[in-house]
Amino acid sequence: MKILSTLIIAFLLSSCATEWKNPSTSLPASELSIATLLLTPAIYQFEEVKTKGKVWDLLYLSDGEYELRFKLADEDGYYIEVLSDSELQVGEGDIIEVEGQFFRKYFKEKYKFETYIIAKKVALVDNTNIFKRNK
């Protein structure tokens, strides 16, 4: 009986262990909405994510580690900040798809959380009707 219980416990413990995956080489999650990222940030903290939206408040930075900062907004007005360390060919109002690492950080001096994506890939979306609702 002791052998059987030991085997069962060993089996249960071994099935709970998962293989470690390097976050820099893991595949991004399926496409997520901006609202999902904002509502459940703890789930996606430091994870690779993919989302799409419209570019606005585009700002080219002259100093610091990032060259470009903009807001990526969805059809409902939810937005997330996107930072890029390379110059991208995007313009105000472009509909794009972004893949990158998701972060949420608390700033004590501002008394607020900021959520952002460090972009690794950015692609223009051909479908300009992305924000039209199905009726």
C-alpha positions as CSV (number, residue, x, y, z in Angstrom):
1,M,0.0,0.0,0.0
2,K,2.9,2.4,0.8
3,I,4.4,1.7,-2.6
4,L,1.1,2.4,-4.4
5,S,0.5,5.7,-2.5
6,T,4.1,6.7,-3.2
7,L,3.7,6.1,-6.9
8,I,0.5,8.0,-7.0
9,I,2.0,11.0,-5.2
10,A,5.1,10.9,-7.5
11,F,2.9,10.7,-10.6
12,L,0.8,13.7,-9.4
13,L,3.8,15.8,-8.6
14,S,5.5,15.0,-11.9
15,S,2.4,16.0,-13.9
16,C,2.2,19.4,-12.2
17,A,5.7,20.4,-13.3
18,T,5.8,22.2,-16.6
19,E,8.7,22.8,-18.9
20,W,10.3,26.3,-18.5
21,K,10.1,28.4,-21.7
22,N,12.3,31.4,-22.3
23,P,10.0,34.4,-22.7
24,S,12.2,35.9,-25.4
25,T,11.8,32.9,-27.7
26,S,8.2,31.9,-26.8
27,L,5.5,32.4,-29.3
28,P,3.1,35.4,-28.7
29,A,-0.4,34.7,-27.5
30,S,-3.2,34.8,-30.0
31,E,-4.4,38.2,-30.9
32,L,-5.8,40.0,-27.8
33,S,-8.0,43.1,-27.6
34,I,-6.7,46.2,-26.0
35,A,-9.6,46.0,-23.5
36,T,-8.5,42.5,-22.4
37,L,-5.0,43.7,-21.8
38,L,-6.2,46.6,-19.7
39,L,-8.7,44.6,-17.7
40,T,-6.4,41.7,-16.9
41,P,-2.9,43.1,-16.9
42,A,-1.5,40.6,-14.3
43,I,-2.1,37.7,-16.6
44,Y,0.0,39.3,-19.4
45,Q,2.7,41.0,-17.4
46,F,6.1,40.5,-19.1
47,E,4.4,38.3,-21.8
48,E,4.6,38.5,-25.5
49,V,1.2,39.9,-26.8
50,K,-0.3,40.8,-30.2
51,T,-3.0,43.4,-30.7
52,K,-4.2,45.8,-33.3
53,G,-5.6,49.3,-33.3
54,K,-5.3,52.9,-34.6
55,V,-2.2,55.0,-34.1
56,W,-2.6,58.4,-32.4
57,D,-0.5,60.9,-30.4
58,L,2.6,59.8,-32.3
59,L,5.7,61.2,-30.8
60,Y,9.3,60.9,-32.0
61,L,11.7,61.0,-29.0
62,S,15.1,62.6,-29.4
63,D,16.7,61.2,-26.2
64,G,16.4,58.1,-24.1
65,E,16.3,54.5,-25.0
66,Y,13.1,54.6,-27.1
67,E,12.8,56.5,-30.5
68,L,9.0,56.3,-30.9
69,R,6.0,56.5,-28.6
70,F,2.3,56.4,-29.6
71,K,-1.1,55.3,-28.4
72,L,-2.8,52.4,-30.0
73,A,-6.6,52.7,-29.7
74,D,-9.4,50.3,-30.3
75,E,-12.9,51.1,-31.6
76,D,-14.2,51.8,-28.1
77,G,-11.6,54.3,-27.3
78,Y,-9.4,52.1,-25.0
79,Y,-5.8,52.6,-25.7
80,I,-2.4,51.4,-24.7
81,E,1.0,53.1,-25.0
82,V,3.5,51.5,-27.5
83,L,7.2,52.1,-27.3
84,S,9.7,51.2,-30.0
85,D,13.5,51.4,-29.9
86,S,13.7,51.5,-33.7
87,E,12.2,54.0,-36.2
88,L,8.9,52.6,-37.6
89,Q,7.1,53.6,-40.8
90,V,3.8,54.4,-39.1
91,G,1.7,57.6,-39.3
92,E,-1.1,59.2,-37.3
93,G,-4.3,57.3,-38.0
94,D,-2.7,54.1,-39.4
95,I,-4.4,50.8,-38.5
96,I,-1.6,48.5,-37.3
97,E,-0.9,45.2,-35.6
98,V,1.7,45.2,-32.9
99,E,3.6,42.3,-31.3
100,G,5.7,42.9,-28.3
101,Q,6.3,42.6,-24.6
102,F,3.5,43.8,-22.3
103,F,4.3,45.8,-19.1
104,R,2.3,47.5,-16.4
105,K,4.1,49.8,-14.0
106,Y,3.1,51.9,-11.0
107,F,4.5,55.4,-10.9
108,K,4.4,56.8,-7.3
109,E,4.9,60.4,-8.4
110,K,1.9,60.2,-10.7
111,Y,-0.2,58.0,-8.4
112,K,-1.2,55.8,-11.3
113,F,-0.4,52.6,-13.3
114,E,0.8,52.9,-16.9
115,T,0.4,50.0,-19.3
116,Y,2.5,49.7,-22.4
117,I,3.9,47.4,-25.0
118,I,7.6,47.4,-26.1
119,A,7.1,46.7,-29.8
120,K,9.1,44.0,-31.6
121,K,7.0,43.8,-34.8
122,V,4.7,46.3,-36.3
123,A,2.7,45.7,-39.5
124,L,0.1,47.8,-41.3
125,V,-3.3,46.2,-41.5
126,D,-4.8,46.3,-45.0
127,N,-8.4,46.2,-43.8
128,T,-9.3,49.8,-43.1
129,N,-12.8,48.8,-42.0
130,I,-11.5,47.0,-38.9
131,F,-13.5,49.2,-36.6
132,K,-16.9,48.9,-38.3
133,R,-19.3,47.0,-36.1
134,N,-21.3,44.1,-37.5
135,K,-25.0,44.9,-37.2
